[in-house]
């Protein structure tokens, strides 16, 4: 079985377990292929946790959930040096971050020092304890969640830290037909009826898929289109006068790199060996949603970031 066939089997497995959240499933796969992390925002009960648990079941990989709370310490995530009296030495006790897939549940409930410990691990793929640094697994993905409706007792992530996430995905309620299917699926699981067999994709297959992503052809015109979309967030007056009033800060080059990588993964999942403008546009919202800062005027007029990103797509011509 080729690596693409393996991922198609994984996508079918996830879609059978996670109903009504097709975008979340797709973005999880893209983040996995593009070697990035994702921030997921949505009210409780929308299968955010279930999605990454199902992904872990579909991979031959380890999984760990970390519940972020106000009393959490950085060492609770990274681990710490433990003194062994018998040997008279310190021994490093690895924390829960040393797994392939990490669920950072309600990341905004922990103070900034704890958030920084996780984000440093995401950026450097290692943790530092004392004078020593310890490498994290080669396959390493963090899915952090936020609850948008309850802000009391939370510590919002600064924009500079959210920029470390490859994608920010907003999840919403399923429609009525899907909700009925969820009821039926829950009944099947309660009766222990087999839905689909886990594909158990190996880490070697995932590494092979990541190498294939870099073989996807990106034409010079597509590269220019990606760059112009990013430039439109920084110099909006060149494209649309209304955009200039709504945008305060644009995306960094990290956003440019992320958009290109995600477009490659999107094309690969679609079975193509080249990137189209539609691949870029499909990922623009999730890649840039957390990387641009709106002006006071935009907030006062009730304009949200997705409105602004849609205007950018409409204003930047496809080269």
C-alpha positions as a LaTeX table, in Angstrom:
\begin{tabular}{lrrr}
\hline
Residue & $x$ (\AA) & $y$ (\AA) & $z$ (\AA) \\
\hline
Unk1 & 0.00 & 0.00 & 0.00 \\
Unk2 & 1.35 & 3.42 & $-0.97$ \\
Unk3 & 1.58 & 6.22 & 1.55 \\
Unk4 & $-1.28$ & 8.07 & $-0.18$ \\
Unk5 & $-3.50$ & 4.98 & $-0.08$ \\
Unk6 & $-2.67$ & 4.62 & 3.61 \\
Unk7 & $-3.75$ & 8.20 & 4.27 \\
Unk8 & $-6.95$ & 7.72 & 2.29 \\
Unk9 & $-7.72$ & 4.76 & 4.56 \\
Unk10 & $-6.94$ & 6.93 & 7.59 \\
Unk11 & $-9.23$ & 9.70 & 6.34 \\
Unk12 & $-12.09$ & 7.22 & 5.83 \\
Unk13 & $-11.49$ & 5.84 & 9.32 \\
Unk14 & $-11.64$ & 9.34 & 10.86 \\
Unk15 & $-14.73$ & 10.32 & 8.86 \\
Unk16 & $-16.57$ & 7.25 & 10.13 \\
Unk17 & $-15.76$ & 8.14 & 13.74 \\
Unk18 & $-16.00$ & 11.94 & 13.61 \\
Unk19 & $-19.29$ & 13.09 & 12.08 \\
Unk20 & $-20.07$ & 16.66 & 11.10 \\
Unk21 & $-16.49$ & 17.91 & 11.46 \\
Unk22 & $-15.05$ & 17.28 & 8.00 \\
Unk23 & $-12.90$ & 20.42 & 8.10 \\
Unk24 & $-11.35$ & 19.46 & 11.44 \\
Unk25 & $-10.53$ & 15.97 & 10.14 \\
Unk26 & $-8.96$ & 17.38 & 6.98 \\
Unk27 & $-6.93$ & 19.97 & 8.89 \\
Unk28 & $-5.65$ & 17.34 & 11.31 \\
Unk29 & $-4.32$ & 15.33 & 8.38 \\
Unk30 & $-2.80$ & 18.43 & 6.78 \\
Unk31 & $-1.07$ & 19.43 & 10.03 \\
Unk32 & 0.28 & 15.89 & 10.35 \\
Unk33 & 1.59 & 15.90 & 6.76 \\
Unk34 & 2.98 & 19.44 & 6.95 \\
Unk35 & 4.71 & 18.75 & 10.29 \\
Unk36 & 2.87 & 21.48 & 12.18 \\
Unk37 & 0.47 & 22.03 & 15.05 \\
Unk38 & $-3.08$ & 23.29 & 15.20 \\
Unk39 & $-5.19$ & 25.42 & 17.50 \\
Unk40 & $-8.85$ & 24.43 & 17.59 \\
Unk41 & $-11.54$ & 26.75 & 18.93 \\
Unk42 & $-15.09$ & 25.65 & 19.63 \\
Unk43 & $-17.64$ & 25.14 & 22.36 \\
Unk44 & $-17.50$ & 21.91 & 24.42 \\
Unk45 & $-18.96$ & 18.73 & 22.95 \\
Unk46 & $-17.97$ & 19.15 & 19.29 \\
Unk47 & $-15.68$ & 16.08 & 19.15 \\
Unk48 & $-12.40$ & 17.99 & 19.35 \\
Unk49 & $-10.91$ & 15.51 & 21.82 \\
Unk50 & $-12.46$ & 12.55 & 20.04 \\
Unk51 & $-10.89$ & 13.66 & 16.75 \\
Unk52 & $-7.29$ & 13.51 & 17.93 \\
Unk53 & $-7.95$ & 10.32 & 19.93 \\
Unk54 & $-9.26$ & 8.71 & 16.72 \\
Unk55 & $-6.19$ & 10.00 & 14.86 \\
Unk56 & $-3.94$ & 8.38 & 17.46 \\
Unk57 & $-5.85$ & 5.11 & 17.04 \\
Unk58 & $-5.30$ & 5.28 & 13.28 \\
Unk59 & $-1.55$ & 5.72 & 13.69 \\
Unk60 & 1.08 & 3.52 & 15.22 \\
Unk61 & 1.92 & 6.37 & 17.58 \\
Unk62 & 1.67 & 7.32 & 21.25 \\
Unk63 & $-0.91$ & 9.79 & 22.54 \\
Unk64 & $-1.16$ & 11.93 & 25.68 \\
Unk65 & $-3.81$ & 14.34 & 26.89 \\
Unk66 & $-2.75$ & 17.28 & 29.06 \\
Unk67 & $-5.55$ & 19.12 & 30.86 \\
Unk68 & $-4.45$ & 22.74 & 31.27 \\
Unk69 & $-5.47$ & 24.30 & 34.60 \\
Unk70 & $-4.41$ & 27.46 & 36.47 \\
Unk71 & $-2.28$ & 25.47 & 38.93 \\
Unk72 & $-0.29$ & 23.63 & 36.23 \\
Unk73 & 3.51 & 24.06 & 36.30 \\
Unk74 & 5.95 & 23.89 & 33.36 \\
Unk75 & 7.55 & 20.79 & 34.89 \\
Unk76 & 4.15 & 19.07 & 34.76 \\
Unk77 & 4.50 & 19.20 & 30.97 \\
Unk78 & 8.21 & 18.92 & 30.26 \\
Unk79 & 9.28 & 16.72 & 33.18 \\
Unk80 & 11.98 & 17.43 & 35.76 \\
Unk81 & 15.19 & 16.15 & 37.31 \\
Unk82 & 14.52 & 13.72 & 40.17 \\
Unk83 & 17.13 & 13.17 & 42.86 \\
Unk84 & 18.05 & 9.50 & 43.45 \\
Unk85 & 19.51 & 9.26 & 46.99 \\
Unk86 & 20.90 & 5.74 & 46.46 \\
Unk87 & 23.05 & 6.88 & 43.53 \\
Unk88 & 23.50 & 10.46 & 44.74 \\
Unk89 & 22.60 & 11.73 & 41.26 \\
Unk90 & 19.75 & 13.46 & 39.45 \\
Unk91 & 17.77 & 11.54 & 36.84 \\
Unk92 & 15.50 & 13.15 & 34.27 \\
Unk93 & 11.86 & 12.08 & 34.54 \\
Unk94 & 10.22 & 12.75 & 31.18 \\
Unk95 & 6.89 & 14.57 & 31.22 \\
Unk96 & 3.78 & 13.93 & 29.13 \\
Unk97 & 5.11 & 16.07 & 26.28 \\
Unk98 & 7.30 & 13.13 & 25.18 \\
Unk99 & 4.63 & 11.50 & 23.02 \\
Unk100 & 3.82 & 11.66 & 19.31 \\
Unk101 & 0.36 & 13.24 & 19.58 \\
Unk102 & $-0.49$ & 15.73 & 22.32 \\
Unk103 & $-3.88$ & 17.15 & 23.20 \\
Unk104 & $-3.41$ & 20.43 & 25.08 \\
Unk105 & $-6.96$ & 20.75 & 26.34 \\
Unk106 & $-8.10$ & 24.32 & 27.12 \\
Unk107 & $-4.62$ & 25.76 & 26.72 \\
Unk108 & $-5.86$ & 29.24 & 27.69 \\
Unk109 & $-6.65$ & 28.04 & 31.24 \\
Unk110 & $-2.95$ & 27.82 & 32.15 \\
Unk111 & $-0.74$ & 30.85 & 32.92 \\
Unk112 & 1.75 & 32.25 & 30.41 \\
Unk113 & 4.78 & 30.37 & 31.81 \\
Unk114 & 3.08 & 27.01 & 31.19 \\
Unk115 & 1.86 & 28.05 & 27.74 \\
Unk116 & 5.41 & 29.09 & 26.86 \\
Unk117 & 6.80 & 25.71 & 27.91 \\
Unk118 & 4.48 & 24.00 & 25.44 \\
Unk119 & 5.04 & 26.51 & 22.66 \\
Unk120 & 8.83 & 26.23 & 23.04 \\
Unk121 & 8.54 & 22.46 & 22.60 \\
Unk122 & 6.42 & 23.05 & 19.48 \\
Unk123 & 8.90 & 25.50 & 17.97 \\
Unk124 & 12.17 & 23.74 & 18.82 \\
Unk125 & 10.94 & 20.11 & 19.08 \\
Unk126 & 12.93 & 19.78 & 22.28 \\
Unk127 & 12.65 & 20.75 & 25.93 \\
Unk128 & 15.30 & 22.19 & 28.18 \\
Unk129 & 15.45 & 21.20 & 31.84 \\
Unk130 & 18.29 & 22.60 & 33.88 \\
Unk131 & 21.41 & 22.59 & 31.71 \\
Unk132 & 20.26 & 19.75 & 29.48 \\
Unk133 & 18.07 & 19.60 & 26.38 \\
Unk134 & 16.01 & 16.57 & 25.41 \\
Unk135 & 14.77 & 15.88 & 21.88 \\
Unk136 & 11.10 & 15.15 & 21.29 \\
Unk137 & 9.92 & 12.37 & 18.95 \\
Unk138 & 10.34 & 12.89 & 15.20 \\
Unk139 & 6.58 & 12.57 & 14.77 \\
Unk140 & 5.24 & 15.28 & 17.07 \\
Unk141 & 1.89 & 17.05 & 16.74 \\
Unk142 & 0.13 & 19.26 & 19.27 \\
Unk143 & $-3.58$ & 20.00 & 19.03 \\
Unk144 & $-4.49$ & 22.75 & 21.48 \\
Unk145 & $-8.10$ & 23.64 & 22.21 \\
Unk146 & $-9.79$ & 26.83 & 23.38 \\
Unk147 & $-13.33$ & 27.45 & 24.61 \\
Unk148 & $-14.57$ & 30.72 & 23.06 \\
Unk149 & $-17.62$ & 31.23 & 25.31 \\
Unk150 & $-16.07$ & 31.11 & 28.79 \\
Unk151 & $-13.31$ & 33.65 & 29.40 \\
Unk152 & $-13.36$ & 33.97 & 33.21 \\
Unk153 & $-10.15$ & 32.63 & 34.73 \\
Unk154 & $-8.39$ & 32.27 & 31.37 \\
Unk155 & $-5.06$ & 33.53 & 30.06 \\
Unk156 & $-5.49$ & 34.33 & 26.36 \\
Unk157 & $-2.62$ & 33.35 & 24.07 \\
Unk158 & $-0.68$ & 36.39 & 22.81 \\
Unk159 & $-0.60$ & 36.85 & 19.05 \\
Unk160 & 3.16 & 36.20 & 18.96 \\
Unk161 & 2.55 & 32.77 & 20.52 \\
Unk162 & $-0.43$ & 31.77 & 18.41 \\
Unk163 & 1.78 & 32.43 & 15.36 \\
Unk164 & 3.59 & 29.20 & 16.30 \\
Unk165 & 0.52 & 27.20 & 15.31 \\
Unk166 & 0.39 & 26.11 & 11.70 \\
Unk167 & $-3.42$ & 26.31 & 11.61 \\
Unk168 & $-6.26$ & 27.73 & 13.64 \\
Unk169 & $-9.52$ & 25.87 & 13.06 \\
Unk170 & $-12.95$ & 27.04 & 14.19 \\
Unk171 & $-15.47$ & 24.23 & 14.74 \\
Unk172 & $-19.23$ & 24.70 & 14.87 \\
Unk173 & $-22.37$ & 22.68 & 15.56 \\
Unk174 & $-23.37$ & 19.91 & 13.10 \\
Unk175 & $-26.62$ & 20.13 & 11.15 \\
Unk176 & $-29.74$ & 18.20 & 12.12 \\
Unk177 & $-29.15$ & 15.27 & 9.75 \\
Unk178 & $-25.60$ & 14.80 & 11.00 \\
Unk179 & $-26.72$ & 15.04 & 14.61 \\
Unk180 & $-29.08$ & 12.14 & 14.04 \\
Unk181 & $-26.21$ & 10.11 & 12.58 \\
Unk182 & $-24.20$ & 10.94 & 15.70 \\
Unk183 & $-26.98$ & 9.40 & 17.81 \\
Unk184 & $-26.88$ & 6.26 & 15.68 \\
Unk185 & $-23.08$ & 6.08 & 15.87 \\
Unk186 & $-23.18$ & 6.45 & 19.65 \\
Unk187 & $-25.64$ & 3.56 & 19.86 \\
Unk188 & $-23.41$ & 1.38 & 17.66 \\
Unk189 & $-20.42$ & 2.11 & 19.85 \\
Unk190 & $-22.41$ & 1.40 & 23.02 \\
Unk191 & $-23.38$ & $-1.99$ & 21.57 \\
Unk192 & $-19.72$ & $-2.51$ & 20.66 \\
Unk193 & $-20.52$ & $-2.93$ & 16.98 \\
Unk194 & $-17.42$ & $-2.67$ & 14.80 \\
Unk195 & $-17.51$ & 0.46 & 12.63 \\
Unk196 & $-14.16$ & 0.37 & 10.87 \\
Unk197 & $-10.81$ & $-1.22$ & 11.48 \\
Unk198 & $-7.99$ & 1.11 & 12.41 \\
Unk199 & $-5.43$ & 1.39 & 9.57 \\
Unk200 & $-2.50$ & 1.71 & 12.05 \\
Unk201 & $-0.24$ & 3.77 & 9.79 \\
Unk202 & 3.41 & 3.42 & 10.78 \\
Unk203 & 5.71 & 6.35 & 11.49 \\
Unk204 & 7.83 & 5.27 & 8.50 \\
Unk205 & 4.81 & 5.63 & 6.20 \\
Unk206 & 4.14 & 9.09 & 7.60 \\
Unk207 & 7.76 & 10.13 & 7.05 \\
Unk208 & 7.52 & 8.85 & 3.46 \\
Unk209 & 4.31 & 10.86 & 2.94 \\
Unk210 & 6.02 & 14.01 & 4.23 \\
Unk211 & 8.84 & 13.50 & 1.72 \\
Unk212 & 6.28 & 13.13 & $-1.07$ \\
Unk213 & 4.70 & 16.45 & $-0.04$ \\
Unk214 & 7.93 & 18.23 & $-0.95$ \\
Unk215 & 7.82 & 16.64 & $-4.41$ \\
Unk216 & 4.51 & 18.38 & $-5.17$ \\
Unk217 & 5.08 & 20.94 & $-7.92$ \\
Unk218 & 4.47 & 24.59 & $-7.04$ \\
Unk219 & 4.61 & 26.78 & $-10.14$ \\
Unk220 & 6.28 & 30.18 & $-9.95$ \\
Unk221 & 2.89 & 31.81 & $-10.58$ \\
Unk222 & 1.45 & 30.02 & $-7.53$ \\
Unk223 & 4.42 & 31.11 & $-5.42$ \\
Unk224 & 3.83 & 34.70 & $-6.53$ \\
Unk225 & 0.12 & 34.38 & $-5.70$ \\
Unk226 & 0.95 & 33.14 & $-2.18$ \\
Unk227 & 3.39 & 36.01 & $-1.63$ \\
Unk228 & 0.88 & 38.60 & $-2.86$ \\
Unk229 & $-1.81$ & 37.26 & $-0.52$ \\
Unk230 & 0.57 & 37.72 & 2.41 \\
Unk231 & 1.65 & 41.16 & 1.21 \\
Unk232 & $-2.02$ & 42.14 & 1.11 \\
Unk233 & $-2.19$ & 41.60 & 4.89 \\
Unk234 & 0.79 & 43.93 & 5.44 \\
Unk235 & 0.17 & 46.60 & 2.78 \\
Unk236 & $-3.59$ & 46.39 & 2.25 \\
Unk237 & $-3.78$ & 49.90 & 0.79 \\
Unk238 & $-2.17$ & 48.56 & $-2.41$ \\
Unk239 & $-5.14$ & 46.25 & $-2.99$ \\
Unk240 & $-8.23$ & 47.70 & $-1.33$ \\
Unk241 & $-8.86$ & 50.93 & 0.56 \\
Unk242 & $-11.36$ & 49.24 & 2.87 \\
Unk243 & $-8.78$ & 46.61 & 3.83 \\
Unk244 & $-6.39$ & 49.37 & 4.90 \\
Unk245 & $-8.97$ & 50.55 & 7.45 \\
Unk246 & $-9.59$ & 47.08 & 8.84 \\
Unk247 & $-6.06$ & 45.66 & 9.17 \\
Unk248 & $-3.50$ & 46.74 & 11.77 \\
Unk249 & $-0.86$ & 44.03 & 11.44 \\
Unk250 & $-0.26$ & 41.40 & 8.80 \\
Unk251 & 1.26 & 37.94 & 8.66 \\
Unk252 & 4.97 & 37.23 & 9.03 \\
Unk253 & 7.08 & 35.12 & 6.62 \\
Unk254 & 6.16 & 32.18 & 8.85 \\
Unk255 & 2.65 & 32.60 & 7.46 \\
Unk256 & 3.97 & 32.50 & 3.89 \\
Unk257 & 5.83 & 29.25 & 4.56 \\
Unk258 & 2.82 & 27.74 & 6.34 \\
Unk259 & 0.45 & 28.59 & 3.49 \\
Unk260 & 2.70 & 26.98 & 0.91 \\
Unk261 & 3.26 & 23.82 & 2.98 \\
Unk262 & $-0.44$ & 23.40 & 3.71 \\
Unk263 & $-1.35$ & 23.94 & 0.05 \\
Unk264 & 1.11 & 21.16 & $-0.87$ \\
Unk265 & $-0.50$ & 18.79 & 1.64 \\
Unk266 & $-3.99$ & 19.72 & 0.41 \\
Unk267 & $-3.02$ & 18.95 & $-3.19$ \\
Unk268 & $-1.41$ & 15.64 & $-2.16$ \\
Unk269 & $-4.55$ & 14.55 & $-0.30$ \\
Unk270 & $-6.57$ & 15.42 & $-3.40$ \\
Unk271 & $-4.40$ & 13.02 & $-5.44$ \\
Unk272 & $-2.60$ & 15.69 & $-7.48$ \\
Unk273 & 1.11 & 16.30 & $-7.94$ \\
Unk274 & 0.75 & 20.07 & $-8.36$ \\
Unk275 & $-0.73$ & 22.97 & $-6.37$ \\
Unk276 & $-3.61$ & 25.05 & $-7.72$ \\
Unk277 & $-4.90$ & 28.46 & $-6.60$ \\
Unk278 & $-7.88$ & 26.63 & $-5.10$ \\
Unk279 & $-5.53$ & 24.73 & $-2.77$ \\
Unk280 & $-4.11$ & 28.02 & $-1.55$ \\
Unk281 & $-7.53$ & 29.62 & $-1.09$ \\
Unk282 & $-8.89$ & 26.59 & 0.76 \\
Unk283 & $-6.19$ & 26.91 & 3.44 \\
Unk284 & $-5.91$ & 30.71 & 3.59 \\
Unk285 & $-8.46$ & 31.15 & 6.38 \\
Unk286 & $-7.02$ & 28.53 & 8.74 \\
Unk287 & $-3.41$ & 29.56 & 8.08 \\
Unk288 & $-3.93$ & 33.33 & 8.52 \\
Unk289 & $-6.88$ & 33.52 & 10.91 \\
Unk290 & $-4.56$ & 33.83 & 13.93 \\
Unk291 & $-1.79$ & 35.72 & 12.17 \\
Unk292 & $-3.50$ & 39.02 & 11.31 \\
Unk293 & $-4.67$ & 41.66 & 13.76 \\
Unk294 & $-7.75$ & 43.74 & 13.01 \\
Unk295 & $-8.04$ & 47.45 & 13.68 \\
Unk296 & $-10.38$ & 49.12 & 16.15 \\
Unk297 & $-12.50$ & 50.26 & 13.20 \\
Unk298 & $-13.05$ & 46.69 & 12.09 \\
Unk299 & $-14.17$ & 45.59 & 15.55 \\
Unk300 & $-16.43$ & 48.62 & 15.86 \\
Unk301 & $-18.10$ & 47.79 & 12.55 \\
Unk302 & $-18.61$ & 44.13 & 13.51 \\
Unk303 & $-16.11$ & 42.87 & 10.92 \\
Unk304 & $-14.43$ & 39.58 & 11.81 \\
Unk305 & $-11.14$ & 38.17 & 10.57 \\
Unk306 & $-12.79$ & 35.76 & 8.12 \\
Unk307 & $-14.57$ & 38.70 & 6.46 \\
Unk308 & $-11.20$ & 40.40 & 5.99 \\
Unk309 & $-9.54$ & 37.26 & 4.61 \\
Unk310 & $-12.37$ & 36.78 & 2.12 \\
Unk311 & $-11.87$ & 40.36 & 0.95 \\
Unk312 & $-8.17$ & 39.64 & 0.49 \\
Unk313 & $-9.00$ & 36.64 & $-1.73$ \\
Unk314 & $-11.39$ & 38.84 & $-3.72$ \\
Unk315 & $-8.84$ & 41.66 & $-4.04$ \\
Unk316 & $-5.67$ & 39.78 & $-4.98$ \\
Unk317 & $-5.74$ & 38.59 & $-8.61$ \\
Unk318 & $-4.73$ & 35.04 & $-9.42$ \\
Unk319 & $-1.52$ & 35.30 & $-11.41$ \\
\hline
\end{tabular}
